[in-house]
Amino acid sequence: MVDVLPNPDVRATTTLPVTLAAPVLYQNAALCAKENHRFQTIHRPHPIWGADLLYTGIGEPTERSAGRLRPPRCLHTMTASEKRSAWIVAILSGKRALVGGGSKGIGKACALELARLGADVTVVARNEGMLKEVVAELAGAGGSNHCYIVADFADPDALQTKVADHVEKVGPITILVNNTGGPPGGPILDATPDQLLQAISNHLICNQLIVQTLLPGMKSQGYGRIVNIISTSVIAPIKGLGVSNATRGAVANWGRTLAGELAPLGITVNNVLPGFTDTARLQSLFSAKAERTSKTLEEVQRNAIESIPMGRLGGAEEIGAVVAFLATPAASYVNGVNLPVDGGRTAVQ
Ligand SMILES: NC(=O)c1ccc[n+]([C@@H]2O[C@H](COP(=O)([O-])OP(=O)(O)OC[C@H]3O[C@@H](n4cnc5c(N)ncnc54)[C@H](OP(=O)(O)O)[C@@H]3O)[C@@H](O)[C@H]2O)c1
């Protein structure tokens, strides 16, 4: 959310270090165009980048620039007078994102990070109470109009209908984070056809249906970012996660195939591969492994950490930051990649 406040006296100032990870797009956002007065964006300290993302600007909307998106510009290339007259808004302002599995863990972290960059976010999951709590939290992070959809990825048709109805209400959604709960663990030899079909349905089929539903909106807006949350098992299978390993490979190649097909439209598709990330899912996998192997939970966790060059688990917000970057205009030429975010674990395997 860019908070619009009448503030005639503020001069444009910033201490924002302009880095690749924190590019600044300046535009006359529709929100600001509607306000026929000077405004100030509110600075919020960013938890990862340690800097204010939003820039304090001042200016009057003009007809010439109203509603028009200008090319991305870095602050350090702007003249002082440009800085004084430009409207600086969070980079994803005016864009809506849909985040699957958005009520906790990695999905919630992605939703929060996208909101911090100004996006309006719709989170999807099964537990309505948790979704409501996340939407309340998103309101404090940024963006201006957050919503949720209660849906179960076990029912792809119902999910697609709900997403389509939502688009009717809120308009085009141009950022999609494909994410849902992972399949249960176990050796692949023990997997039943139903378990395999269920996992393929929850991950591959749901992704496909959501993309097909959102694509017309991405085309109409001339903007599209699809990020698939998968797993480092795309690079090397993880012992004891048979169904997951098999499914992740399929989803990763689906994503890269789609990347080739959508590239001519300027829509990117990328796969983010989280390593051991400290969420409820990871803790339940560790507990199951401890039970299976008669080790203590601490031992299982210690063994996992020993395999990570960084010597620690990842934080969900560290996945969210990467996903949010891929959703920005700055990532326009990153397409079809499998990007591990794993503290270097797969680099040294
Ligand atoms: N954490 C890790 O270390 C790690 C590593 C690699 C890959 N991954 C993968 O990344 C994804 C997210 O992991 P996470 O750790 O964030 O998991 P998590 O903490 O368990 O969160 C899963 C999210 O998905 C939702 N969800 C689960 N099943 C669903 C269903 N059938 N329909 C709709 N929503 C559903 C959950 O909400 P509801 O229960 O309310 O529906 C929740 O919001 C998973 O696919 C996981 O396997 C995780």
The ligand as an SDF file (V2000), in Angstrom:
LIG
                    3D

 48 52  0  0  0  0  0  0  0  0999 V2000
    9.5600  -26.2750    4.2520 N   0  0  0  0  0  0  0  0  0  0  0  0
   10.4770  -26.8680    3.5270 C   0  0  0  0  0  0  0  0  0  0  0  0
   11.5860  -27.1670    4.0000 O   0  0  0  0  0  0  0  0  0  0  0  0
   10.2180  -27.1590    2.0750 C   0  0  0  0  0  0  0  0  0  0  0  0
   11.2890  -27.5460    1.2780 C   0  0  0  0  0  0  0  0  0  0  0  0
   11.0650  -27.8290   -0.0660 C   0  0  0  0  0  0  0  0  0  0  0  0
    9.7840  -27.7680   -0.5640 C   0  0  0  0  0  0  0  0  0  0  0  0
    8.7550  -27.4160    0.2300 N   0  0  0  0  0  0  0  0  0  0  0  0
    7.4240  -27.3850   -0.3590 C   0  0  0  0  0  0  0  0  0  0  0  0
    6.9440  -26.0690   -0.3790 O   0  0  0  0  0  0  0  0  0  0  0  0
    5.5180  -26.0890   -0.2200 C   0  0  0  0  0  0  0  0  0  0  0  0
    5.1250  -25.2390    0.9790 C   0  0  0  0  0  0  0  0  0  0  0  0
    5.7640  -25.7710    2.1110 O   0  0  0  0  0  0  0  0  0  0  0  0
    5.6120  -25.1650    3.5740 P   0  0  0  0  0  0  0  0  0  0  0  0
    6.7780  -25.6500    4.3270 O   0  0  0  0  0  0  0  0  0  0  0  0
    5.2980  -23.7400    3.5220 O   0  0  0  0  0  0  0  0  0  0  0  0
    4.3190  -25.9720    4.0730 O   0  0  0  0  0  0  0  0  0  0  0  0
    3.2780  -25.6110    5.2340 P   0  0  0  0  0  0  0  0  0  0  0  0
    3.9070  -24.7650    6.2720 O   0  0  0  0  0  0  0  0  0  0  0  0
    2.7110  -26.9320    5.6370 O   0  0  0  0  0  0  0  0  0  0  0  0
    2.1520  -24.7380    4.4940 O   0  0  0  0  0  0  0  0  0  0  0  0
    1.3610  -25.3240    3.5100 C   0  0  0  0  0  0  0  0  0  0  0  0
    0.3110  -24.3290    3.0340 C   0  0  0  0  0  0  0  0  0  0  0  0
   -0.4650  -24.9660    2.0330 O   0  0  0  0  0  0  0  0  0  0  0  0
   -1.8420  -25.0060    2.4360 C   0  0  0  0  0  0  0  0  0  0  0  0
   -2.3920  -26.2740    1.9740 N   0  0  0  0  0  0  0  0  0  0  0  0
   -1.9570  -27.5170    2.3040 C   0  0  0  0  0  0  0  0  0  0  0  0
   -2.7140  -28.4210    1.6800 N   0  0  0  0  0  0  0  0  0  0  0  0
   -3.6330  -27.7540    0.9640 C   0  0  0  0  0  0  0  0  0  0  0  0
   -4.7030  -28.1320    0.1230 C   0  0  0  0  0  0  0  0  0  0  0  0
   -4.9920  -29.4330   -0.1060 N   0  0  0  0  0  0  0  0  0  0  0  0
   -5.4490  -27.1800   -0.4690 N   0  0  0  0  0  0  0  0  0  0  0  0
   -5.1850  -25.8640   -0.2470 C   0  0  0  0  0  0  0  0  0  0  0  0
   -4.1870  -25.4470    0.5340 N   0  0  0  0  0  0  0  0  0  0  0  0
   -3.4230  -26.3790    1.1320 C   0  0  0  0  0  0  0  0  0  0  0  0
   -1.8080  -24.8840    3.9640 C   0  0  0  0  0  0  0  0  0  0  0  0
   -2.9950  -24.3200    4.4920 O   0  0  0  0  0  0  0  0  0  0  0  0
   -4.2760  -25.2030    4.8960 P   0  0  0  0  0  0  0  0  0  0  0  0
   -3.7530  -26.3730    5.6590 O   0  0  0  0  0  0  0  0  0  0  0  0
   -5.1460  -24.2820    5.6830 O   0  0  0  0  0  0  0  0  0  0  0  0
   -4.9450  -25.6040    3.6270 O   0  0  0  0  0  0  0  0  0  0  0  0
   -0.6570  -23.9100    4.1240 C   0  0  0  0  0  0  0  0  0  0  0  0
   -1.0890  -22.6000    3.8610 O   0  0  0  0  0  0  0  0  0  0  0  0
    5.1370  -27.5620   -0.0720 C   0  0  0  0  0  0  0  0  0  0  0  0
    4.7810  -28.0930   -1.3020 O   0  0  0  0  0  0  0  0  0  0  0  0
    6.4190  -28.1750    0.4470 C   0  0  0  0  0  0  0  0  0  0  0  0
    6.4880  -29.5580    0.2130 O   0  0  0  0  0  0  0  0  0  0  0  0
    8.9380  -27.1050    1.5440 C   0  0  0  0  0  0  0  0  0  0  0  0
  1  2  1  0
  2  3  2  0
  2  4  1  0
  4  5  1  0
  4 48  2  0
  5  6  2  0
  6  7  1  0
  7  8  2  0
  8  9  1  0
  8 48  1  0
  9 10  1  0
  9 46  1  0
 10 11  1  0
 11 12  1  0
 11 44  1  0
 12 13  1  0
 13 14  1  0
 14 15  2  0
 14 16  1  0
 14 17  1  0
 17 18  1  0
 18 19  2  0
 18 20  1  0
 18 21  1  0
 21 22  1  0
 22 23  1  0
 23 24  1  0
 23 42  1  0
 24 25  1  0
 25 26  1  0
 25 36  1  0
 26 27  1  0
 26 35  1  0
 27 28  2  0
 28 29  1  0
 29 30  1  0
 29 35  2  0
 30 31  1  0
 30 32  2  0
 32 33  1  0
 33 34  2  0
 34 35  1  0
 36 37  1  0
 36 42  1  0
 37 38  1  0
 38 39  2  0
 38 40  1  0
 38 41  1  0
 42 43  1  0
 44 45  1  0
 44 46  1  0
 46 47  1  0
M  CHG  2   8   1  16  -1
M  END
$$$$
